[in-house]
Amino acid sequence: MTTIRKVEKGQSIIEFALFLPLILFVIFVAIQISMVAYYRLALNQILTDLARTISVTENPEEASCQNRVESILTFYSEHTMLSMQVDNSSIFTWNWTRETTPEQIDMVIITGTYHGMQLPFIGEYQITDSVCYPTEYSVSANP
């Protein structure tokens, strides 16, 4: 008794060709999401460093504070894994205010917007973030 076997030549290549666009789509979406997450985390770190610098300075308008702010922005422009031009004021804008909470804690509130993110499939993407940073740390009397 002989068994007749169907010849299924090319079935694997057809299945691969059908699923390849879906697989590539998932990979590219994952890349886009990871890039957005990276830029958001980098922007948060930049704003935290700026807020820390401003909070420890009694007069943030002093030249020494301004020089420190410029050095922070230059450092992040040159040393980020993905290019972020935070030293360009037309791409990265930020401002800060000092506020006092009802618990009498002085806070530096800093907000920044980065306009320079270019995603390969989405295009230009804007990220905005803000950070609250205390100017004084309360020390408990009871250890």
C-alpha positions as CSV (number, residue, x, y, z in Angstrom):
1,M,0.0,0.0,0.0
2,T,1.5,3.3,-1.0
3,T,0.6,6.6,0.6
4,I,0.1,9.6,-1.7
5,R,1.6,12.6,-0.1
6,K,0.7,16.1,-1.2
7,V,3.6,18.3,-2.2
8,E,3.4,21.6,-0.4
9,K,6.3,23.4,-2.0
10,G,6.5,27.1,-1.0
11,Q,4.0,27.0,1.8
12,S,6.6,28.2,4.4
13,I,7.7,31.1,2.2
14,I,4.1,32.2,1.7
15,E,3.4,32.1,5.4
16,F,6.5,34.1,6.1
17,A,5.6,36.7,3.5
18,L,2.2,37.1,5.1
19,F,3.5,37.5,8.6
20,L,6.6,39.6,7.8
21,P,4.7,43.0,7.6
22,L,3.0,42.3,11.0
23,I,6.3,41.4,12.6
24,L,8.0,44.5,11.2
25,F,5.1,46.7,12.3
26,V,5.5,45.4,15.9
27,I,9.2,45.9,15.9
28,F,8.9,49.5,14.6
29,V,6.2,50.3,17.1
30,A,8.4,49.0,19.9
31,I,11.3,51.2,18.7
32,Q,9.1,54.3,18.5
33,I,7.8,53.7,22.1
34,S,11.3,53.1,23.4
35,M,12.5,56.3,21.8
36,V,9.6,58.4,23.3
37,A,10.3,56.8,26.7
38,Y,14.1,57.6,26.4
39,Y,13.4,61.3,25.5
40,R,10.9,61.6,28.3
41,L,13.4,60.2,30.9
42,A,16.2,62.3,29.6
43,L,14.1,65.5,29.7
44,N,13.0,64.6,33.3
45,Q,16.7,64.2,34.3
46,I,17.7,67.5,32.7
47,L,14.9,69.4,34.5
48,T,15.8,67.7,37.8
49,D,19.4,68.8,37.4
50,L,18.3,72.4,36.5
51,A,15.8,72.5,39.5
52,R,18.5,71.2,41.8
53,T,20.9,73.9,40.6
54,I,18.3,76.7,41.0
55,S,17.1,75.5,44.4
56,V,20.5,75.6,46.0
57,T,21.2,79.1,44.7
58,E,19.9,82.1,46.7
59,N,19.9,84.3,43.6
60,P,19.4,82.3,40.4
61,E,20.1,85.4,38.4
62,E,23.8,85.4,39.4
63,A,26.3,84.7,36.7
64,S,27.6,81.6,38.6
65,C,24.2,80.0,38.5
66,Q,23.7,80.9,34.9
67,N,27.1,79.4,34.0
68,R,26.1,76.2,35.8
69,V,22.8,76.0,34.0
70,E,24.6,76.5,30.7
71,S,27.1,73.8,31.5
72,I,24.3,71.4,32.4
73,L,22.6,72.1,29.0
74,T,25.8,71.7,27.1
75,F,26.6,68.5,28.9
76,Y,23.3,66.9,28.0
77,S,23.5,68.2,24.4
78,E,26.8,66.5,24.0
79,H,26.4,63.3,26.1
80,T,23.0,61.9,25.5
81,M,22.7,58.6,23.7
82,L,20.1,60.0,21.2
83,S,20.8,63.5,20.1
84,M,19.0,66.2,22.2
85,Q,19.8,69.8,21.4
86,V,18.8,71.2,24.7
87,D,21.3,74.1,24.4
88,N,19.3,75.5,21.5
89,S,16.6,77.8,22.9
90,S,14.3,77.4,19.8
91,I,14.2,73.6,20.4
92,F,14.2,73.4,24.2
93,T,12.3,75.9,26.2
94,W,12.0,75.9,30.0
95,N,11.0,78.2,32.9
96,W,10.8,78.0,36.6
97,T,9.1,79.5,39.6
98,R,9.5,79.3,43.4
99,E,6.4,78.5,45.4
100,T,5.7,77.7,49.0
101,T,3.4,74.8,49.9
102,P,0.8,75.1,52.7
103,E,3.3,73.1,54.9
104,Q,5.8,76.1,54.4
105,I,8.2,74.2,52.2
106,D,9.8,76.2,49.4
107,M,9.7,74.4,46.1
108,V,11.2,75.1,42.7
109,I,8.8,74.2,40.0
110,I,10.4,73.8,36.6
111,T,8.7,73.1,33.3
112,G,10.4,72.2,30.0
113,T,9.3,71.5,26.5
114,Y,11.5,69.8,23.9
115,H,10.5,70.3,20.3
116,G,13.4,68.6,18.5
117,M,12.4,65.0,18.6
118,Q,12.1,63.5,15.1
119,L,10.6,60.0,15.0
120,P,11.2,58.0,11.8
121,F,7.5,57.1,11.2
122,I,5.6,59.7,13.2
123,G,7.7,62.8,12.5
124,E,8.1,65.7,14.9
125,Y,7.1,65.0,18.5
126,Q,6.9,67.4,21.4
127,I,7.5,66.4,25.0
128,T,6.6,68.5,28.0
129,D,7.5,67.7,31.6
130,S,7.7,69.4,34.9
131,V,9.6,68.8,38.2
132,C,9.0,70.0,41.7
133,Y,12.1,70.2,43.7
134,P,12.4,71.3,47.4
135,T,14.7,74.1,48.3
136,E,15.1,72.9,51.9
137,Y,14.9,69.5,53.3
138,S,13.1,69.1,56.6
139,V,15.1,67.3,59.3
140,S,13.1,65.2,61.8
141,A,14.0,65.8,65.5
142,N,13.4,62.1,66.2
143,P,15.8,59.8,64.5
